[in-house]
Amino acid sequence: MVTERALRAQLAKELRGAWEESGVTQIEIGRRTGMTQPMVSDFFRRRYESPGWDTLEKVAHALGYEIELEAKLIFERMPAQ
């Protein structure tokens, strides 16, 4: 099972790859997101283990991506003890 924290960390890693391919500067990402350049640098250097959803969404939008999550609820009866 993947935790929410691991999911956010993986998404941040994917966004870093998208940023590296984009050619967009950290200053431009900052302008588009309202983040300072040092904050953007920290984000892309993974100084945050698992950034918040708001930050992930801002960076994704700044790079021209949309984040879409799909959840599946699995409900199973636990064995009797």
C-alpha positions in Angstrom: 0.0 0.0 0.0 1.3 3.4 -0.9 1.1 6.1 1.8 0.0 9.7 1.0 3.4 10.9 2.0 5.1 8.6 -0.5 2.7 9.6 -3.2 3.4 13.3 -2.7 7.2 12.6 -2.7 6.9 10.6 -5.9 4.9 13.4 -7.5 7.5 15.9 -6.5 10.1 13.7 -8.2 8.1 13.5 -11.4 7.6 17.3 -11.4 11.4 17.8 -11.0 11.9 15.7 -14.1 9.2 17.7 -16.0 10.9 20.9 -14.9 14.4 19.8 -16.0 13.0 19.0 -19.5 10.9 22.2 -19.7 13.7 24.8 -19.8 11.7 27.1 -17.5 13.8 28.9 -15.0 13.3 28.7 -11.2 12.6 32.5 -11.3 9.8 31.9 -13.8 8.3 29.0 -11.8 8.4 31.3 -8.8 6.6 34.1 -10.7 3.9 31.6 -11.8 3.4 30.1 -8.4 3.9 33.0 -6.0 6.9 31.2 -4.5 10.4 32.8 -4.1 13.2 31.5 -6.2 14.9 29.9 -3.0 11.6 28.1 -2.2 11.5 26.8 -5.8 15.1 25.7 -5.5 14.4 23.9 -2.2 11.4 22.2 -3.8 13.4 20.9 -6.8 16.4 19.9 -4.6 13.9 17.8 -2.5 14.6 19.7 0.7 11.0 18.9 1.6 10.4 15.2 2.0 6.9 15.4 0.9 5.6 18.8 -0.1 1.9 19.7 0.5 -0.7 19.2 -2.2 -1.1 23.0 -2.7 2.6 23.4 -3.5 2.5 20.3 -5.8 -0.5 21.7 -7.6 1.0 25.2 -8.1 4.2 23.7 -9.5 2.4 21.4 -11.8 0.2 24.2 -13.2 3.3 26.4 -13.6 4.8 23.6 -15.8 1.5 23.2 -17.8 0.4 20.0 -16.0 -2.8 19.1 -14.2 -2.8 16.8 -11.2 -5.6 14.3 -11.1 -5.9 11.7 -8.3 -8.1 8.7 -8.4 -8.8 6.8 -5.2 -10.2 3.4 -4.8 -11.8 2.4 -1.5 -11.2 -1.2 -0.5 -13.3 -2.4 2.3 -12.6 -5.9 3.6 -13.8 -7.6 6.7 -11.1 -8.3 9.2 -10.8 -12.0 10.3 -12.5 -12.7 13.7 -10.1 -12.8 16.5 
